[in-house]
Amino acid sequence: MAAESRRLVIFALIANAAIALTKFLAAAVSQSSAMFSEGVHSVADTLNQLFLLRGHQAAEFEADVQHPYGRGKEIYFWAFMVAVFLFVGGSVLSIVTGINKIRHPEGHGDEGFWLSMAVLGIAAILESMVALRPALRDFNATRAGRSVVRSMQESKDPSLVVVVFEDVAALIGLAIAAIGLTISRITGDGLWDGLASILIGVLLALVAGFIAIEMKSLLIGESATREERSRIMAATLSVDEVERIEQLLTMQLAPDEILVNMEVVFDDGLDTDEIEASIERIEAEIRESVPSAKKIFIEPVEG
């Protein structure tokens, strides 16, 4: 999954960098605040992909004395920074630009209008085909019949969540910019261009808020999914010497790494060697059932 996530991020990075250049070119010619906001949007998305790549790199560092469980959670930190940058660097600037445009509205000539519309069309193709399409394919492969909202909430891979949300928001932003530019040209009033810029800023704020909430939950210690916890319990109870599970605690350390802590009651009459052998079988069963359960700690307790 890590390699696939990195591939999605690189695709999105290339697409957003190319789109940003064309949007700023169109904004310079047309003097459109909506196009400028869309350029800022693409720059923010491009830098966000760099944040995610940094997170992937840091998450692969080996565990050490200072970080005994590794640095897998750093990918969630950088994804949280994506939300912060998207809000500050994208939403606020877009809203401010839109307000300034409303205060000083100007119409747009045909040359600037058609150039902007051509850039928006090209951007829509790049966003949908290069960035969003592979991301949606991987996202649908991980849904396993769950709803989109539930899949987003339960996803432990921030790259997938961020790329999908950013690309969907980008397509909506392109539509808003196109509508604002069209109405502005028809009416000859730059007010609509400014309103489009503000709406793009609001859209970015909503996306940033969702990403921030999801990453906060993972940063502070989100558990494994309900399905994974059920499989861990079933794997443990499949060992004959286990009487019951007293307590199960899990924590997501990285997109493909789960920490498992369990208190297990074993059958009476087992000696130390038999308990240790049973614990080894439990760990083997759990790893087979839930491969992402990389760190497993089992404590035998009295019933």
C-alpha positions in Angstrom: 0.0 0.0 0.0 2.8 2.4 0.8 4.2 2.1 -2.8 0.8 2.6 -4.3 0.1 5.7 -2.1 3.5 7.2 -3.0 2.6 6.6 -6.7 -0.7 8.4 -6.3 1.0 11.4 -4.6 3.6 11.7 -7.4 0.9 11.6 -10.1 -1.0 14.3 -8.2 2.2 16.4 -7.7 3.0 16.4 -11.4 -0.5 17.2 -12.5 -0.9 20.0 -9.9 2.4 21.6 -10.7 1.6 21.8 -14.4 -1.9 23.1 -13.8 -0.7 25.8 -11.4 1.6 27.3 -14.1 -1.2 27.4 -16.7 -3.7 28.9 -14.2 -1.3 31.8 -13.2 -0.7 32.5 -16.9 -4.4 32.8 -17.6 -4.8 34.9 -14.4 -2.1 37.3 -15.6 -3.8 37.8 -18.9 -7.4 37.9 -17.8 -6.9 39.7 -14.4 -9.4 37.2 -13.0 -9.4 36.7 -9.2 -11.1 33.3 -9.6 -8.2 32.2 -11.9 -5.7 33.5 -9.4 -7.5 31.7 -6.6 -7.4 28.5 -8.7 -3.7 29.0 -9.3 -3.2 29.4 -5.5 -5.3 26.3 -5.0 -3.0 24.3 -7.3 0.2 25.6 -5.7 -1.2 24.6 -2.3 -2.0 21.1 -3.7 1.5 20.8 -5.1 3.2 21.7 -1.9 0.8 19.3 -0.1 2.0 16.5 -2.2 5.6 17.3 -1.1 4.4 17.2 2.5 2.9 13.8 1.9 6.1 12.5 0.3 8.1 13.7 3.3 5.7 11.9 5.5 6.2 8.7 3.5 9.9 9.0 3.8 9.9 9.7 7.5 7.5 6.8 8.2 10.0 4.4 6.8 12.7 5.2 9.4 13.6 2.3 11.7 12.6 2.3 15.3 15.3 3.6 17.7 15.7 4.4 21.4 14.0 7.8 21.0 11.2 6.3 18.9 10.7 2.7 20.1 7.6 2.2 17.9 9.1 3.8 14.8 8.1 7.1 13.2 5.1 5.8 11.2 2.8 8.4 12.8 4.8 11.2 11.2 2.9 10.7 8.0 -0.2 11.8 9.9 1.6 14.9 11.1 2.5 15.9 7.6 -1.0 15.2 6.4 -2.3 17.5 9.2 0.1 20.1 7.9 -1.5 19.7 4.5 -4.8 20.8 6.1 -3.2 23.8 7.8 -1.4 24.9 4.6 -4.6 24.3 2.5 -6.5 26.5 4.9 -4.0 29.3 5.4 -2.3 29.2 2.0 -5.4 28.5 -0.1 -8.6 29.3 1.6 -7.7 32.6 3.3 -5.8 34.0 0.3 -8.6 33.1 -2.1 -11.3 34.7 0.1 -9.2 37.9 0.5 -8.5 38.0 -3.3 -12.2 37.6 -3.9 -13.1 40.4 -1.5 -10.6 42.7 -3.2 -12.1 41.9 -6.6 -15.6 42.7 -5.4 -14.4 46.0 -4.1 -12.7 46.8 -7.4 -14.6 44.8 -10.0 -13.4 44.8 -13.6 -14.7 43.1 -16.7 -12.6 40.7 -18.8 -11.9 40.9 -22.5 -12.5 38.0 -24.9 -8.8 37.1 -25.0 -8.5 36.6 -21.3 -11.9 34.9 -21.0 -11.2 32.2 -23.7 -7.7 31.6 -22.4 -9.0 31.1 -18.9 -11.8 28.7 -20.1 -9.2 26.7 -22.1 -6.9 26.5 -19.1 -9.9 25.4 -16.9 -10.8 22.7 -19.4 -7.2 21.4 -19.7 -7.0 21.4 -15.9 -10.2 19.5 -15.5 -8.8 16.8 -17.9 -5.5 16.6 -16.0 -7.2 16.5 -12.6 -9.7 13.8 -13.5 -7.5 11.6 -15.7 -4.0 11.9 -14.2 -4.7 12.5 -10.5 -8.3 11.6 -9.5 -8.9 8.5 -11.7 -6.1 6.3 -10.2 -6.9 7.6 -6.7 -10.5 6.6 -7.1 -9.6 3.2 -8.5 -7.4 2.5 -5.4 -10.0 4.0 -3.1 -12.8 1.8 -4.5 -10.6 -1.2 -4.2 -10.2 -0.6 -0.4 -13.9 0.2 0.2 -15.0 -3.5 0.3 -18.6 -2.5 0.0 -18.6 0.2 2.6 -20.1 3.6 2.0 -17.9 6.4 0.8 -18.2 8.4 4.0 -17.5 5.4 6.2 -14.5 4.4 4.1 -13.1 7.9 4.4 -13.6 7.9 8.1 -12.0 4.5 8.6 -9.2 4.9 6.1 -5.7 4.8 7.8 -3.9 6.0 4.7 -3.8 9.8 4.7 -2.3 10.0 1.2 -5.4 8.3 -0.3 -7.8 10.5 1.7 -6.0 13.7 0.9 -5.5 13.0 -2.8 -9.1 12.0 -3.3 -10.5 15.0 -1.4 -8.1 17.5 -3.0 -8.9 16.3 -6.5 -12.6 16.3 -6.0 -12.4 19.8 -4.5 -10.2 20.8 -7.4 -12.8 19.8 -10.0 -15.6 21.6 -8.0 -13.3 24.6 -7.8 -12.8 24.5 -11.6 -16.5 24.4 -12.1 -17.0 27.4 -9.8 -14.3 29.4 -11.5 -15.8 28.6 -15.0 -19.3 29.7 -13.9 -18.0 32.9 -12.2 -16.0 33.8 -15.3 -18.9 33.1 -17.6 -21.4 35.2 -15.7 -18.8 38.0 -15.3 -18.3 38.1 -19.0 -22.0 38.0 -19.8 -22.9 40.8 -17.4 -19.6 42.7 -17.7 -19.5 42.8 -13.9 -16.3 41.5 -12.2 -18.4 41.0 -9.0 -19.2 37.5 -10.1 -15.5 36.7 -10.6 -14.9 37.8 -7.0 -17.8 35.8 -5.6 -16.3 32.7 -7.4 -13.0 33.3 -5.7 -14.7 33.5 -2.3 -16.6 30.3 -2.9 -13.4 28.5 -3.9 -11.9 29.7 -0.6 -14.8 28.4 1.3 -14.5 25.0 -0.5 -10.8 24.8 0.5 -11.7 25.6 4.1 -14.2 22.7 4.2 -11.8 20.3 2.7 -9.0 21.4 5.1 -11.4 21.0 8.1 -12.3 17.5 7.1 -8.7 16.4 6.6 -7.6 18.1 9.9 -10.3 16.2 11.9 -9.4 12.9 10.4 -5.7 13.3 10.9 -6.1 14.6 14.5 -7.9 11.4 15.3 -5.0 9.3 13.9 -2.3 11.5 15.5 -3.7 11.2 19.0 -4.0 7.4 18.8 -6.9 6.0 16.8 -7.6 2.3 17.2 -7.7 -0.3 14.4 -10.9 -0.7 12.5 -13.8 -2.7 14.0 -13.2 -5.4 11.4 -9.5 -5.7 12.3 -10.3 -5.8 16.0 -12.8 -8.6 15.4 -10.3 -10.6 13.4 -7.7 -10.2 16.1 -10.1 -11.5 18.8 -11.2 -14.4 16.6 -7.5 -15.3 15.9 -6.7 -15.2 19.6 -9.7 -17.3 20.6 -8.9 -19.9 18.0 -5.9 -21.0 20.1 -7.2 -23.9 22.3 -5.4 -22.8 25.5 -7.1 -19.4 25.5 -10.1 -19.2 27.9 -11.0 -15.6 27.2 -9.7 -12.1 26.3 -9.8 -9.8 29.3 -8.8 -6.6 27.4 -7.8 -5.6 23.8 -6.2 -2.3 23.0 -5.0 -1.3 19.5 -3.4 1.7 18.0 -2.7 2.7 14.4 1.0 3.5 14.2 1.1 3.9 10.4 -1.2 3.1 7.5 0.0 -0.5 7.4 1.2 -1.0 11.1 -1.0 -1.7 14.1 0.1 -1.9 17.8 -1.8 -4.7 19.7 -1.9 -5.0 23.5 -3.9 -7.8 25.0 -4.6 -9.3 28.4 -5.5 -13.0 28.0 -6.8 -15.5 30.4 -5.4 -19.0 29.8 -6.7 -22.3 30.9 -5.8 -23.4 34.4 -2.9 -25.8 34.9 -0.6 -24.4 32.2 3.0 -24.0 33.2 5.2 -21.1 32.0 6.6 -22.9 29.0 3.1 -23.8 27.8 1.8 -20.3 28.2 4.8 -18.9 26.2 4.2 -21.5 23.5 0.5 -20.4 23.4 1.4 -16.8 23.2 3.7 -17.5 20.2 0.8 -19.3 18.5 -1.6 -16.4 19.2 0.9 -14.0 17.6 1.2 -16.2 14.6 -2.5 -16.4 14.2 -3.0 -12.7 14.5 -0.3 -11.9 12.0 -1.8 -14.3 9.5 -5.3 -12.8 10.0 -4.2 -9.1 10.2 -0.9 -8.7 8.5 -0.7 -5.0 9.6 -0.5 -6.1 13.2 3.3 -5.7 13.4 3.8 -5.1 17.1 1.9 -7.5 19.4 2.2 -7.6 23.2 0.2 -10.3 25.1 0.0 -10.3 28.9 -1.3 -13.5 30.6 -3.6 -12.6 33.5 -5.5 -14.7 36.1 -9.1 -15.3 35.5 
